[in-house]
Amino acid sequence: ISPVGNIFDLQMKMQSGTMLALEDHFMMFEGKALPEDGTISLVDCGITDGAVIVLDPRPVAIRVENVVEDGTISLVDCGITDGAVIVLDPRPVAIRVENVDGTTVEISISPKESVDAVLEKLVNEHGIPVKEKNQTLYMGDDPLDDPDAVLESCGIQGGELLFLDDPDITFEVIVVPGGQSSTVNMKLSEALYYLKKKIQEEHEIPFRSQGLVIEGKNDLSATNPETTLEECGFAEDDILVVENVPDIIMEIRINDTDGKKKKDLISIKVKHFYTVESLQLQLHQDFKIPRNEQVLKYEGKDLDDPFQTFKALGIGGGSIIDLHPWHIFVKTEKEESLPVVLSPDSTVADLQLKIATDYEIPIKRQALSLNGESIDADPEISFDSCGIKYGVTVDLKKLKKDKKVDDDVVKKAKKRESTKKRDSTLKSPKSKKRESVKKRESLKSPKSKKRDSVKKKSDKK
């Protein structure tokens, strides 16, 4: 279809292509129904090349209680007697409700029902805790905040798409020291990232320097910025204490696999509420050391919990953290312990290749075992699957040479020897004499060689 076409053009194309009655379907694009007005252009609807339009059948309203469709049935057969009351009840319509997380559910309800009835159906039929979370129903940008309002009077028709949204909460932000304060109004579903951005703009405290504590509750300084305010434990009228935390300088000492420490130290700026994981990310970003190849230790103890803060670990300014490359040891039959530096994502084939490259032991002559169990040389076997972890020792047994290989070596050596003999028999007496002279010359001492050289020069003169 032409990009300058409108919804009516699209309907015609789809009707001819699918042979479906489009009046019985909604045309959906990115989870929302396209407008009913056929003159609206596709560009205005956000439809571009390659877009996917979903045909969603319109809901059909049926009644299961005393449905009277056949006009020829007598009143007596319907049980209608003198003084009976006939109620004209509108057929229920299907409406869709989009939750806070973006999922959409459908409910069937009478237009005479109230907004509160919609909320009840969301709770009972779909398990959405709208009342528990005090969520509000929206039609477009207009909140349906009157629970007694009738759907019909609100203009809600079949196929309508309503939205659920979290309520706004208000809390106070206090900066220490100084005591500057501000009032913040946000939704519980918003991420902590947007709160930190607000604090940065209003109080000029850099994003990464913000120490956040909900008074009497949680310390959020090391919390992932993608966490929602609800998950952080925020509530109405909370007080958030914000501190501009200064940098601390720590030293990273790079160690070799044999335990010897290099003299150079890397200085790095961090905050006391930073985590081990944040340090690993910084080392990867600044010094190109992959995270999974970093083994960090402080005072001999492994820093293996990525979510521990430096404050909790007792690491402050001037502390030295040792960085070891990820490695294992290979023990030979001579009890030699050979360090091998690899990634934890490596395979047994990578280990064999590394041993062959670093220690000149051919792959075919390597027999590896761990804790007495042999390790299969399958190139697909990972370290994790065969139990190879950081610092473990893998036993290496050197296999004997293959007999066929040995025979080939002997044959080649014999061939070289016979070639030498043949060449020597074919040489002329003069060439043999020259070789004999050369051989004698090579056996002379440096002093005799020097005397001969002086004699040659004097002969020339």
Secondary structure, DSSP 8 states (H G I E B T S, - for coil): --TT-BHHHHHHHHHHHH---GGGEEEEETTEE--S-TTSBTTTTT--TT---EEEE-------SS----TTS-TTTTT--TT---------EEEEEE-TTS-EEEEEE-TTSBHHHHHHHHHHHH---TTTTT-EEEETTEE---TT-BTTTTT--TT-EEEEE--EEEEEEEEETT--EEEEEEETTSBHHHHHHHHHHHH---GGGEEEEETTS-B-TTS-TTSBHHHHT--TT-EEEEEE---EEEEEEEE-TTS-EEEEEEEEEE-TT-BHHHHHHHHHHHH---GGGEEEEETTEE---TT-BHHHHT--TT-EEEEEE-EEEEE-TT--EEEEE--TT-BHHHHHHHHHHHH---GGGEEEEETTEE----TT-BHHHHT--TT-EEEEEE----HHHHHHHHHHHHHHHHHHHHHHHHS-HHHHHHHHHHHHHHHS-HHHHHHHHHHHHHHH-
